[in-house]
Structures are given as structure tokens and as C-alpha cells.
Amino acid sequence: MNKRPIQPVGQVEATLNLPGSKSFTHRALIAGALAEGESLLTNALKAEDTELTAKALALMGAEVEWQEHTVRVRGTGGRLKPVSQSIFLGNSGTSMRFLTAVAALGQGTYRLTGTPRLCQRPMGELLEALRRLGASVSSEKGNDCPPIIVRGSGLRGGQASLSGATSSQYISALLLVAPLTTQGLELVVTKELVSRPYVDITLSVLAAFGITCHRENYHRFMVPGGQHYQSRHYDIEADASSASYFWAAAALTGGRVTIANLDLDSVQGDLDFLAVLGRMGCRLQASPAGITVEGRPLKGIDMDMSTMPDLVPTLAVLAAFAEGDTVISSVAHLRHKESNRLAAVATELQKMGIKAEETPDGLHIVGGTPHGAEIDTYQDHRIAMSFAVAGLKTPGVIIREPECVAKSFPEFWNYFDRLYHK
């Protein structure tokens, strides 16, 4: 098993330009693949998950050419080829959800599968919604989990409903294919929508590629059918989720980190992590040079993390060093991510001598003085990256299977090493 020891450091000082957003890259790849003509995506994130999406779209007939962080996509105009082989999507839940819907636009039978962990992640609500829109989709094992079989014959469209309480990606999946249906889509969201900002990212990409969509708050979405994605040159902004680890490094060490290629106009929900850091005591500054976090002594907070669930491990690590208690809520669905993130975070913090326990919808962490430990990552990129930050403050932190960061941020360790050089 590979292991990476993390060396403590004094106050970090760094200015970084980070790779593009994973969320934007997934969606822009799909929009480009469904468009007529050629799109150029710049500052795209080339990581395991986005490459799996790109390879699947290539099997379906798009031409996808990577040149470092630029992707040239020649689209299909929505006319997707049948795929005789299984489409392997690794442990990418985003790819599985989005491409299940995309495959319903095609012709022929598609089999979408992935790792054992991905094949444990339920998709029943999305499958039922797709059936209401005219798709023939089923779970191969009859348990609503992958492998998923899609018998594509084009998608009629119509009315569907989703709870919104399980995954915003179900809504995004339907919105991405709705323009190419014959009848369009009227989608009703019956409960409070989790991870709402990710739907904002989807709507932003749809608009950029020429698609019209209307919404009433986040409870009803209406997308006219018979539309066409328009190819374009699309620049992808830096990933706010990736930025969080480096801002957290500043917060924990009393240092200062600037992310140069992000600004406050971003629709990425994870940018709200800045407000979390502010509540914990950090100093924040936005300027033409970028967004800067300067660390101060940390204090515990109560925080609803429903709009930025991916950053719960990062907040939890900071909470371990903060004065007082931190209560994280509204993220019960994190039990169904790449790992059971609530259990994973609690377990690893306990190894470090911190009182941390799961609650029905989150975590309760009592700040203290963590000690070193070997951190199990559960093949979960966000566990690896967040606990690496702890090692900047605490001697003896060792990250097991550090290569799992390739899922979303293959260059993470290169960027992380820059924190040691002022």
C-alpha cells in the first residue's frame, strides 16, 4: 500500500492558479458532445472522473481530443451511436447519473457499469423519472443500482418529479437531456433541493451552449424540447472545491493563501466555504489578484452544509483544531458518496484523538489537540486531501493510498508541495 507522510510546516504563504472545475468540465463535455460542430473547452480538468465521461461520450460518437487542459470536442448533434461494449465509469457517480440520461437519447442498448462501490450507489429515483419521460432503463440486478441497462430510442420528454433530497445530480441529468427531447421537460422538485448550487452550474452551462430553460425558484423547471446545443469556445473557471484545501491550509497554519483564478462572481456553491472560514475567525480578501484567506485562531461553529457537502471533510478537519464544538448538519446523503464520508471522517478524527461522532444528518466534533495517525482514505479523494491539511499542523500524519486524489485533482500533491516553499 502506498503511503505519503505529511510534514508539518510553519505559516504557509502561496499564490496559486488551480485547474478547472470538475463540475463545469463534466457538463461542458456533455454539452459539447451533444452540440453540432466543434467546441473548444479551455482550462478543463483532466482527471479520472472527467476522462471517464469523455471516453464514454467518444464511444457514443463524439470526437474528444485532450491537449493538456484544453479539450476539443466535435459533437454529435444529439445523434448518438450505439455502443456494443460495456461503458465503464469507474467510481464516478456524476458520470453514471449524467450518462444514463444521455444514453436514453441514443439508439440501441447501452450498459453502464463501474467499480464495486459505484455499483452499490442507488439510482432508483432517476431511473423512475427517466421512465416517465419515455426511456427504457433498468438496473441489471433489479436493485436500482448499476450496472444500468438503457435501451435507447430517443427520449419523448414530458412531466416528471424528483424529491431533490437525495441528489441534485438527478435534476442536472434530466436538464442536460431535456432540450433534445421531442416534448421538452416539466420537472417538479417535491422537497428541498440538496446541493442547489450544482444545479446553478448546470443552468449556467446550458445557457452558455445556447439552451433555453425556465425555473420557478428551485421547485419547477421547464425546458422546451426540440432545441439544439450550439458549439462554442468555453473557458472553465478554477475549481472552488480544490481551492478549499489550500484556503484551509492558510486557516490552520495562520498563513496566507491566494487563489488567483477564482472570483466572487462564480456560481460554484463551494465558494461559500469562504463564509465558513470567516465565521471560524479567518480574514478574507477579494482583489484583482484573486481571493485570499489569512488564518487566525479557529473557533467551532454550527453549520448547515447542504449547499457544499463535498467540503464537509475539510470543515471537519479544521473543526478538530478549533476551540469549542462544531456541529455539521443537513448532509445525511454523504453516506452514499465515494465512501460513507460521515463514518470515514468520524473514524479518522477519532484515530487522531479527537471526539467526533456521527449524527443523523451530519457530525459533532469537539475541538482539541490532534495527534498523528495513519489515515485510511477509503479510496475517497476528499478524505485524502482534507486530512493532508491536518498534517501541516500535526506531526505524524500519514495518508494511505494518496493516489486516490487522481479522481478529481491529479496534480494535488504537486500543488500541495508548493505550500512548503515561500
C-alpha positions in Angstrom: 0.0 0.0 0.0 1.3 3.4 -0.9 1.7 5.9 1.9 2.5 9.6 2.0 3.9 11.2 5.2 2.9 14.8 5.6 5.5 17.1 7.1 4.3 20.0 9.4 5.1 23.5 8.2 5.0 27.0 9.7 2.7 29.6 8.3 2.0 28.8 4.6 2.3 31.5 2.1 1.2 30.9 -1.5 -0.5 32.2 -4.6 -1.9 29.5 -6.8 -3.7 29.2 -10.2 -5.7 26.0 -9.9 -7.1 23.5 -12.6 -10.6 23.9 -13.8 -13.8 22.9 -12.1 -14.7 19.2 -12.2 -18.4 20.1 -12.2 -18.2 22.5 -15.0 -15.9 20.1 -17.0 -18.4 17.2 -16.8 -21.2 19.4 -18.0 -19.3 21.2 -20.7 -18.1 17.9 -22.2 -21.7 16.6 -22.4 -22.9 19.9 -23.9 -20.1 19.9 -26.5 -20.7 16.2 -27.3 -24.5 16.9 -27.9 -23.8 20.1 -30.0 -23.4 20.4 -33.7 -19.8 21.3 -34.8 -16.7 21.7 -32.7 -16.3 23.2 -29.2 -13.1 24.2 -27.5 -13.0 23.8 -23.7 -10.1 25.6 -22.1 -8.8 25.1 -18.5 -10.7 21.8 -18.4 -10.0 19.4 -15.6 -8.2 16.3 -16.8 -8.9 13.8 -14.0 -10.1 10.3 -13.7 -13.8 11.2 -13.5 -13.8 13.7 -16.3 -11.8 11.4 -18.6 -14.3 8.6 -17.9 -17.1 10.9 -19.1 -15.1 11.9 -22.1 -14.3 8.3 -23.1 -17.9 7.4 -22.8 -19.0 10.3 -25.0 -16.4 9.2 -27.5 -17.9 5.7 -27.6 -21.2 7.3 -28.3 -19.8 9.1 -31.3 -18.3 12.4 -30.2 -14.7 13.2 -31.1 -12.8 14.2 -28.0 -9.2 15.3 -28.1 -7.3 16.4 -25.0 -4.2 18.7 -25.2 -3.2 19.1 -21.5 -6.0 21.3 -20.1 -7.7 22.1 -23.4 -10.3 19.8 -24.9 -11.5 19.8 -28.5 -15.0 18.2 -28.8 -16.6 17.6 -32.2 -20.3 17.0 -31.3 -22.9 14.5 -32.5 -25.8 16.9 -32.8 -27.6 14.6 -30.4 -27.3 11.6 -32.8 -25.6 9.1 -30.6 -24.1 5.8 -31.8 -25.0 2.5 -30.2 -22.2 1.0 -28.0 -21.7 -2.7 -28.0 -19.3 -2.9 -25.2 -19.9 -2.1 -21.5 -19.3 1.6 -20.7 -17.0 1.5 -17.6 -17.4 4.6 -15.4 -15.0 3.8 -12.5 -16.2 5.3 -9.2 -17.7 8.4 -10.9 -21.2 8.9 -9.6 -21.5 12.0 -11.7 -20.6 10.2 -14.9 -23.1 7.4 -14.1 -26.0 9.6 -13.4 -25.5 12.0 -16.3 -24.6 9.4 -18.9 -27.5 7.2 -18.0 -29.8 10.1 -19.1 -27.6 10.9 -22.2 -27.7 7.2 -23.3 -31.5 7.4 -23.4 -31.2 9.9 -26.3 -29.3 7.3 -28.3 -30.2 4.3 -30.4 -29.6 0.8 -29.3 -28.6 -0.8 -26.0 -26.1 0.7 -23.6 -24.7 -1.0 -20.5 -23.2 1.4 -17.9 -21.1 -0.1 -15.1 -18.3 0.8 -12.7 -16.4 -0.2 -9.6 -18.0 -2.3 -6.9 -18.5 0.8 -4.8 -20.3 2.6 -7.7 -22.5 -0.4 -8.1 -23.7 0.0 -4.5 -25.0 3.5 -5.1 -28.8 3.6 -5.7 -30.3 5.4 -8.7 -33.9 4.4 -8.4 -35.4 7.9 -8.4 -33.5 8.9 -11.5 -34.5 5.7 -13.3 -38.2 6.2 -12.5 -38.1 9.8 -13.7 -36.5 8.7 -17.0 -39.1 6.1 -17.5 -41.8 8.7 -17.1 -40.1 10.6 -19.9 -40.2 7.6 -22.2 -36.9 5.9 -21.6 -36.4 2.2 -21.3 -33.9 1.9 -18.3 -33.4 -0.8 -15.8 -31.0 -2.0 -13.1 -29.3 -5.2 -14.3 -29.6 -6.7 -10.8 -33.0 -5.3 -10.0 -31.7 -3.3 -7.0 -31.8 0.2 -8.6 -28.0 0.2 -8.6 -25.6 -0.1 -11.5 -25.0 -1.8 -13.8 -27.7 0.1 -15.7 -29.2 -1.0 -19.0 -30.5 1.7 -21.3 -32.4 0.7 -24.4 -32.2 4.0 -26.3 -34.7 5.1 -28.9 -34.7 8.8 -28.4 -36.5 10.5 -25.5 -40.0 11.7 -25.6 -40.0 14.1 -22.6 -43.0 15.3 -20.7 -43.6 15.7 -17.0 -41.5 14.1 -14.1 -40.9 14.7 -10.5 -37.9 14.2 -8.2 -37.7 14.7 -4.4 -34.5 16.8 -4.7 -33.5 15.4 -1.3 -31.1 12.6 -2.5 -29.0 14.2 -5.2 -29.0 17.3 -7.3 -27.3 15.3 -10.0 -30.6 13.6 -10.9 -32.0 17.0 -11.7 -28.9 18.0 -13.6 -29.0 14.8 -15.6 -32.6 15.5 -16.7 -31.9 19.1 -17.5 -28.9 18.2 -19.7 -31.0 15.9 -22.0 -34.3 17.8 -21.8 -33.5 20.2 -24.7 -33.2 17.2 -27.1 -36.5 15.6 -26.2 -39.5 16.0 -28.5 -41.9 17.3 -25.9 -39.5 19.1 -23.6 -39.5 18.7 -19.8 -41.5 20.0 -16.9 -39.8 18.9 -13.8 -41.3 19.3 -10.3 -39.0 19.1 -7.3 -41.1 18.0 -4.3 -38.8 18.6 -1.4 -36.0 20.9 -0.5 -33.2 20.6 -3.1 -29.8 19.5 -1.7 -26.6 20.9 -3.3 -28.6 23.6 -5.1 -25.5 25.4 -6.5 -24.7 22.4 -8.6 -28.0 22.9 -10.5 -26.9 26.5 -10.9 -23.7 25.2 -12.6 -25.9 23.1 -14.9 -28.1 26.0 -15.8 -25.0 28.2 -16.5 -23.6 25.6 -18.9 -26.9 25.1 -20.7 -27.2 28.9 -21.2 -23.6 29.1 -22.5 -24.3 26.5 -25.1 -27.5 28.2 -26.4 -30.2 26.3 -24.4 -33.3 28.0 -23.0 -34.5 26.9 -19.6 -37.0 28.4 -17.2 -37.4 27.8 -13.5 -39.7 28.8 -10.7 -37.4 29.0 -7.7 -35.9 25.5 -7.4 -39.3 23.8 -7.4 -40.2 23.7 -11.0 -38.0 23.6 -14.2 -39.3 23.9 -17.7 -37.1 23.2 -20.7 -38.6 23.4 -24.2 -37.9 20.4 -26.5 -36.5 20.4 -30.0 -33.6 22.7 -29.1 -30.0 22.4 -30.3 -26.8 22.7 -28.4 -24.6 25.3 -30.1 -20.8 24.6 -30.2 -18.6 27.3 -28.8 -15.3 28.2 -27.1 -15.8 27.8 -23.4 -13.4 28.7 -20.6 -13.8 26.8 -17.4 -13.1 28.5 -14.1 -11.0 27.1 -11.3 -12.4 24.5 -9.0 -13.7 26.0 -5.8 -13.7 22.6 -4.1 -10.0 22.2 -4.9 -9.3 25.8 -3.6 -10.8 24.8 -0.3 -7.9 22.7 0.7 -5.4 25.5 0.2 -7.6 28.1 2.0 -7.9 25.5 4.8 -4.1 25.3 4.9 -3.9 29.0 5.5 -6.7 28.8 8.1 -4.9 26.0 10.0 -1.4 27.4 10.0 -2.1 31.1 10.4 -0.8 31.6 6.9 -2.0 33.3 3.8 -3.1 31.7 0.5 -4.4 33.4 -2.6 -6.3 31.6 -5.4 -5.7 33.8 -8.4 -8.1 32.4 -11.0 -11.3 32.5 -9.0 -13.6 35.4 -8.2 -16.7 36.1 -6.2 -19.0 36.0 -9.2 -18.7 32.2 -9.5 -21.9 30.2 -9.2 -19.9 27.4 -7.6 -21.6 26.7 -4.2 -18.3 25.6 -2.7 -17.1 29.2 -2.9 -19.4 29.7 0.2 -16.7 27.9 2.1 -15.1 31.3 2.4 -18.0 32.4 4.6 -17.5 29.3 6.8 -13.8 30.2 7.2 -14.8 33.8 8.1 -17.2 32.5 10.8 -14.4 30.4 12.2 -12.2 33.5 12.5 -10.2 33.8 9.3 -9.6 37.1 7.5 -10.9 37.2 3.9 -9.9 39.5 1.0 -11.0 39.6 -2.7 -9.0 41.7 -5.1 -7.9 41.7 -8.7 -5.1 39.4 -7.6 -7.6 36.8 -6.5 -9.3 35.6 -3.3 -7.1 35.4 -0.2 -7.6 33.7 3.1 -5.5 34.6 6.1 -5.5 32.3 9.1 -6.5 33.3 12.6 -7.2 31.2 15.7 -10.1 29.0 14.8 -13.4 28.6 16.8 -16.1 26.0 16.4 -19.3 26.8 14.6 -22.8 25.3 13.8 -23.1 24.9 10.1 -25.7 23.7 7.6 -23.5 22.3 4.8 -26.3 21.3 2.4 -25.1 23.7 -0.3 -21.5 22.5 -0.2 -21.5 18.9 1.0 -18.2 18.0 -0.6 -16.4 20.3 1.8 -17.6 18.6 5.0 -14.4 16.6 5.4 -12.4 19.9 5.1 -14.5 21.7 7.6 -14.3 18.6 9.9 -10.5 18.6 9.9 -10.4 22.3 10.8 -13.0 21.8 13.5 -10.7 19.3 15.1 -8.2 22.1 15.8 -10.8 24.8 16.6 -11.8 26.0 20.1 -15.1 24.6 21.1 -17.7 22.3 19.4 -18.6 22.2 15.7 -21.9 20.8 14.6 -22.3 20.0 10.9 -25.8 19.4 9.6 -28.1 18.6 6.6 -25.6 16.2 4.9 -27.1 12.8 5.6 -26.6 11.9 1.9 -22.8 11.9 2.4 -23.2 8.3 3.5 -23.7 7.4 -0.2 -20.7 9.1 -1.7 -17.4 7.5 -2.8 -17.2 6.4 0.8 -19.6 6.8 3.7 -18.0 10.2 4.4 -19.6 10.8 7.7 -18.4 7.5 9.1 -15.0 7.9 7.5 -14.4 11.4 8.9 -15.5 10.4 12.4 -13.4 7.3 12.4 -10.2 9.1 11.2 -10.6 12.0 13.6 -11.1 9.6 16.5 -7.7 8.0 15.4 -6.2 11.4 15.9 -7.6 11.6 19.5 -10.5 13.9 18.7 -14.0 13.4 19.9 -16.1 13.1 16.7 -19.4 11.3 16.2 -22.0 10.9 13.6 -25.4 12.4 14.0 -28.5 11.5 11.9 -27.7 14.2 9.4 -24.0 15.2 10.0 -21.2 15.3 12.5 -20.5 16.7 16.0 -16.8 17.4 16.6 -15.1 18.7 19.8 -12.0 20.7 19.0 -8.8 19.7 20.7 -5.1 18.9 20.0 -5.0 16.1 17.4 -2.0 13.8 17.3 -0.5 11.9 14.4 -2.1 8.9 12.8 -2.1 6.8 9.6 -5.2 8.0 7.8 -7.3 5.5 5.8 -8.7 7.2 2.7 -11.3 4.6 1.8 -10.3 5.3 -1.9 -12.0 8.7 -1.4 -10.2 11.6 -2.8 -11.8 14.1 -0.5 -10.7 12.2 2.6 -7.1 12.2 1.4 -7.0 15.9 0.5 -8.7 17.1 3.7 -6.6 15.1 6.1 -3.4 16.1 4.3 -4.2 19.6 5.6 -4.2 18.3 9.1 -0.6 17.1 8.6 0.6 20.7 8.0 -0.1 21.3 11.7 0.3 17.9 13.4 3.4 15.7 13.1 3.0 12.0 12.2 0.1 12.2 9.8 0.4 9.6 7.1 -2.0 9.4 4.2 -2.7 5.9 2.9 -3.4 5.4 -0.8 -2.6 9.0 -1.7 -3.0 8.3 -5.4 -6.8 8.3 -5.0 -6.7 12.1 -5.4 -6.5 11.4 -9.2 -10.3 11.1 -9.2 -10.7 14.8 -9.1 -7.3 16.5 -8.8 -4.4 14.5 -10.2 -1.9 17.4 -9.6 -3.0 17.9 -6.0 0.3 16.7 -4.4 2.3 18.9 -6.7 0.3 21.9 -5.6 0.4 20.8 -2.0 4.2 20.7 -2.1 4.2 24.4 -3.1 2.9 25.2 0.4 6.4 24.4 1.7 8.2 27.0 -0.5 7.7 30.7 0.2 
